[in-house]
Amino acid sequence: MNKIKSIWNKIRHTAFFKALAIWIVVVIALVFMVDKLLMPAFAGAFARTGEVPNLEGLSEKAAESALTAAGFKYEWVEEGRYSTQVPAGMVLVQMPKAGRTAKIGRTVKLTKSLGLRKVVIPDLRGKSQKQADISLARAGLVQGEIVKGAHQSIPRGVVIRTIPIAGDTVRIGDTVKVVISAGVTTGRILLPNFEGTLMDEVYPQMDRLGFKVGSIKRQKSEDGARPGSVIETSPKYGDYLKPGTRVNFIIAD
């Protein structure tokens, strides 16, 4: 036993033993550093984090400023989404969501609202009431009140026009009134075709017929109509109207 101790003491005091001991200590230290310091650093454990601000409903400029101030980057998604609640141009969706904890410098993706989806009212003139209901439903519109009207050539039960008129742009889900021919002309006056007639010449004719001039809008004519001449009326010509009915005009600019 004493001999073993003597050999151990000799080995312990050799340069090799000291170098081996130092190497073991260094290896243990390196393993500790890698495990406790380097690996967490690579994994982002020491990266600064922050709370993603609430951007929904903010304008483009306000959202970008809020993200920059919080230390985040931003990226706008090219395609927006329609919304019934968030106005067009405002932030509709953000990823990550508001309140989430994220690394400072992370990119937050933003989606703009396109606002309420709009559609053009289809031309239902000459269709049956059932066909009109189907066409409006396909366009995302709601058939509203059915109004009876007289017409010179459109038979009873067939659509004369809509309110608002065909071609107008409205929002998805809006209600459209449908004017159905009643085939009755008693006590009503035929609205003549004023298209191409100068508005100055229309006034006296309207007075003689007993109608009133409503709104007058100017519009550039694609067909080269004379400036000041009638392009379109609402109601349209051919309708039988009650005396005193207000007729709106679109004239060439």
C-alpha positions as CSV (number, residue, x, y, z in Angstrom):
1,M,0.0,0.0,0.0
2,N,2.8,2.4,0.9
3,K,4.5,1.5,-2.4
4,I,1.3,2.5,-4.4
5,K,1.1,5.8,-2.5
6,S,4.8,6.5,-3.3
7,I,4.3,5.8,-7.0
8,W,1.1,8.0,-7.0
9,N,3.0,10.9,-5.4
10,K,5.8,10.6,-8.0
11,I,3.3,10.6,-10.8
12,R,1.3,13.6,-9.3
13,H,4.4,15.8,-9.3
14,T,5.4,15.1,-12.9
15,A,4.9,17.7,-15.7
16,F,2.7,15.3,-17.6
17,F,0.3,14.9,-14.8
18,K,0.1,18.6,-14.3
19,A,-0.5,19.2,-18.0
20,L,-3.2,16.5,-18.1
21,A,-5.0,18.0,-15.1
22,I,-4.9,21.5,-16.7
23,W,-6.2,20.0,-20.0
24,I,-9.1,18.3,-18.2
25,V,-10.0,21.6,-16.4
26,V,-9.9,23.5,-19.7
27,V,-12.2,20.9,-21.4
28,I,-14.7,21.0,-18.6
29,A,-14.7,24.9,-18.7
30,L,-15.2,24.8,-22.5
31,V,-18.1,22.4,-22.2
32,F,-19.7,24.6,-19.6
33,M,-19.3,27.7,-21.8
34,V,-20.7,26.0,-24.8
35,D,-23.6,24.6,-22.9
36,K,-24.5,27.6,-20.8
37,L,-23.3,30.6,-22.9
38,L,-22.7,29.9,-26.6
39,M,-25.7,27.6,-27.3
40,P,-28.2,29.9,-25.6
41,A,-26.7,32.8,-27.5
42,F,-27.1,31.0,-30.8
43,A,-30.6,30.0,-29.9
44,G,-31.5,33.6,-29.2
45,A,-32.0,33.3,-25.5
46,F,-30.1,36.6,-24.9
47,A,-31.8,38.4,-27.8
48,R,-33.8,41.5,-26.8
49,T,-37.6,41.0,-27.1
50,G,-40.6,43.3,-27.1
51,E,-44.3,43.3,-27.2
52,V,-45.8,43.7,-30.7
53,P,-48.1,46.8,-30.7
54,N,-51.7,46.8,-31.8
55,L,-51.8,48.1,-35.4
56,E,-55.3,47.1,-36.5
57,G,-57.3,50.1,-37.7
58,L,-54.2,52.3,-38.0
59,S,-53.2,54.2,-41.2
60,E,-50.2,53.0,-43.2
61,K,-48.0,55.8,-41.8
62,A,-49.2,55.4,-38.2
63,A,-48.6,51.6,-38.3
64,E,-45.1,52.0,-39.7
65,S,-44.2,54.6,-37.1
66,A,-45.5,52.5,-34.2
67,L,-43.5,49.5,-35.4
68,T,-40.3,51.5,-35.9
69,A,-40.6,53.1,-32.5
70,A,-41.1,49.6,-30.9
71,G,-37.9,48.3,-32.7
72,F,-39.6,46.1,-35.3
73,K,-39.5,46.0,-39.1
74,Y,-42.6,45.9,-41.3
75,E,-43.7,44.4,-44.6
76,W,-47.0,45.0,-46.4
77,V,-48.7,42.0,-48.0
78,E,-49.4,42.9,-51.6
79,E,-53.0,41.6,-51.7
80,G,-55.5,43.3,-49.3
81,R,-58.8,42.0,-48.0
82,Y,-62.3,43.4,-48.1
83,S,-63.8,44.3,-44.7
84,T,-67.2,45.5,-43.5
85,Q,-65.6,47.1,-40.4
86,V,-62.1,48.5,-41.2
87,P,-62.0,51.4,-43.7
88,A,-60.0,51.0,-46.9
89,G,-56.3,51.7,-46.5
90,M,-56.1,50.9,-42.8
91,V,-54.4,47.9,-41.2
92,L,-56.8,44.9,-41.2
93,V,-54.5,42.0,-40.2
94,Q,-51.0,41.8,-38.6
95,M,-48.7,38.9,-38.0
96,P,-47.6,38.4,-35.3
97,K,-50.7,39.5,-33.5
98,A,-50.8,42.4,-31.1
99,G,-49.6,41.6,-27.6
100,R,-47.3,38.8,-28.7
101,T,-43.6,38.8,-27.5
102,A,-41.2,38.8,-30.4
103,K,-37.5,39.5,-31.0
104,I,-36.6,43.1,-31.6
105,G,-35.9,43.6,-35.3
106,R,-38.4,41.0,-36.4
107,T,-40.5,41.8,-39.4
108,V,-44.3,42.2,-38.8
109,K,-46.4,41.5,-41.9
110,L,-49.3,43.9,-42.4
111,T,-52.5,43.5,-44.6
112,K,-54.5,46.5,-45.7
113,S,-58.2,46.7,-45.7
114,L,-59.9,47.2,-49.1
115,G,-63.0,48.4,-47.4
116,L,-66.5,47.3,-48.4
117,R,-66.5,45.4,-51.6
118,K,-68.4,47.2,-54.4
119,V,-70.3,45.9,-57.4
120,V,-72.1,47.3,-60.4
121,I,-75.9,46.9,-60.5
122,P,-76.7,44.5,-63.4
123,D,-79.1,45.6,-66.1
124,L,-82.4,43.8,-65.3
125,R,-84.6,45.6,-67.9
126,G,-86.8,43.0,-69.7
127,K,-86.2,40.2,-67.1
128,S,-89.0,38.6,-65.0
129,Q,-89.2,39.3,-61.3
130,K,-87.8,35.9,-60.5
131,Q,-84.9,36.3,-62.9
132,A,-84.2,39.8,-61.4
133,D,-84.1,38.2,-57.9
134,I,-81.6,35.6,-59.1
135,S,-79.3,38.1,-60.9
136,L,-79.2,40.4,-57.8
137,A,-78.4,37.5,-55.5
138,R,-75.6,36.4,-57.7
139,A,-74.2,40.0,-57.6
140,G,-74.3,39.9,-53.8
141,L,-77.2,42.4,-53.7
142,V,-80.6,42.2,-52.0
143,Q,-83.9,42.6,-53.8
144,G,-85.8,45.3,-52.0
145,E,-89.3,46.8,-52.6
146,I,-91.1,45.9,-55.8
147,V,-92.5,49.1,-57.3
148,K,-95.2,48.9,-59.9
149,G,-94.8,51.2,-62.9
150,A,-96.3,51.7,-66.3
151,H,-94.5,51.4,-69.6
152,Q,-95.3,51.8,-73.2
153,S,-93.8,48.6,-74.5
154,I,-92.6,46.4,-71.6
155,P,-95.3,43.9,-70.7
156,R,-96.9,43.4,-67.3
157,G,-94.6,41.6,-64.7
158,V,-91.4,42.4,-66.5
159,V,-88.7,44.6,-65.0
160,I,-88.6,48.2,-66.3
161,R,-85.6,49.5,-64.2
162,T,-84.0,49.3,-60.8
163,I,-83.5,51.9,-58.1
164,P,-80.5,52.8,-58.1
165,I,-80.3,52.4,-61.9
166,A,-78.3,49.7,-63.7
167,G,-74.6,50.6,-64.0
168,D,-74.4,52.4,-60.6
169,T,-71.7,51.1,-58.2
170,V,-73.0,50.0,-54.8
171,R,-71.7,48.0,-51.9
172,I,-72.1,44.3,-51.4
173,G,-75.3,43.6,-49.5
174,D,-77.0,46.8,-50.5
175,T,-80.8,46.7,-51.3
176,V,-82.0,47.4,-54.8
177,K,-85.6,48.3,-55.6
178,V,-87.1,46.8,-58.7
179,V,-89.7,48.5,-60.9
180,I,-92.0,46.0,-62.5
181,S,-94.3,46.9,-65.4
182,A,-98.0,47.0,-64.4
183,G,-99.1,47.5,-67.9
184,V,-101.2,50.5,-66.8
185,T,-101.0,54.0,-68.3
186,T,-104.1,55.7,-67.0
187,G,-103.3,59.0,-65.3
188,R,-99.6,58.8,-66.3
189,I,-97.6,60.6,-68.9
190,L,-95.0,59.1,-71.3
191,L,-91.4,60.3,-70.8
192,P,-90.1,61.0,-74.2
193,N,-86.5,60.3,-75.4
194,F,-84.4,63.4,-74.7
195,E,-81.1,61.9,-75.7
196,G,-79.1,64.2,-77.9
197,T,-81.4,67.2,-77.1
198,L,-79.8,70.3,-75.7
199,M,-80.7,70.8,-72.0
200,D,-81.9,74.4,-72.8
201,E,-84.6,72.8,-75.1
202,V,-85.5,70.2,-72.5
203,Y,-86.8,72.6,-69.9
204,P,-89.9,73.9,-71.8
205,Q,-90.8,70.4,-72.8
206,M,-90.6,69.2,-69.2
207,D,-92.9,72.0,-68.2
208,R,-95.5,71.1,-70.8
209,L,-95.4,67.5,-69.8
210,G,-95.8,68.4,-66.1
211,F,-92.5,66.8,-65.0
212,K,-89.8,68.4,-62.8
213,V,-86.1,68.6,-63.6
214,G,-84.1,66.9,-60.9
215,S,-80.3,66.7,-60.7
216,I,-78.1,67.5,-63.7
217,K,-74.7,65.8,-63.9
218,R,-72.1,66.5,-66.5
219,Q,-70.1,63.7,-68.0
220,K,-67.6,63.4,-70.9
221,S,-69.3,61.7,-73.9
222,E,-67.6,58.8,-75.5
223,D,-69.8,59.2,-78.6
224,G,-68.9,62.8,-79.3
225,A,-72.3,64.2,-78.2
226,R,-72.7,68.0,-78.3
227,P,-71.8,69.8,-75.1
228,G,-74.9,70.4,-73.0
229,S,-76.9,67.7,-74.8
230,V,-78.7,64.9,-72.9
231,I,-76.8,61.5,-72.6
232,E,-79.2,59.7,-70.2
233,T,-82.2,60.3,-68.0
234,S,-83.4,58.6,-64.8
235,P,-86.1,57.3,-65.1
236,K,-85.4,56.2,-68.7
237,Y,-87.5,57.2,-71.6
238,G,-90.5,55.1,-72.4
239,D,-91.7,55.1,-68.8
240,Y,-95.2,56.3,-67.9
241,L,-94.8,58.7,-65.0
242,K,-97.1,60.6,-62.7
243,P,-97.3,64.3,-63.2
244,G,-94.8,66.1,-61.0
245,T,-92.2,63.3,-61.2
246,R,-88.6,64.5,-60.9
247,V,-86.4,63.4,-63.8
248,N,-82.6,63.4,-63.4
249,F,-80.3,64.2,-66.3
250,I,-76.8,63.3,-67.4
251,I,-75.5,65.8,-70.0
252,A,-72.4,66.0,-72.2
253,D,-69.6,68.1,-70.7
